[in-house]
Amino acid sequence: PVESIDDGLLWEAALVDTVQTVNINTGHNYYQKIYGPILKNPDVISGMDYLLYAIAVAELKTTTATSQKHFRELRYEVSKIIRTLVEDLPTPDAS
């Protein structure tokens, strides 16, 4: 988890000490309303993490500038769409 990602994206591929990983934006509405509240359910979180990780690794494996551009656009569009989809959901209690 990271506090923010440029352009308010939900996730981004990252390399941490040469290890492929994924950053997830805790400031995104999806994280606050969906992902964060289910952190207590490790099976569901693992499933969601695996999906984002697979997309991130696929992005890191791209070798052409065109493919890299398409992945950036995908992250932007998905982040924007999912922000809109969860907009009207209630914000869970912090308790």
Beta strands, then each sheet from edge to edge (+ up, - down):
strand 1: 11-16
strand 2: 19-24
sheet 1: 1+ 2-
end
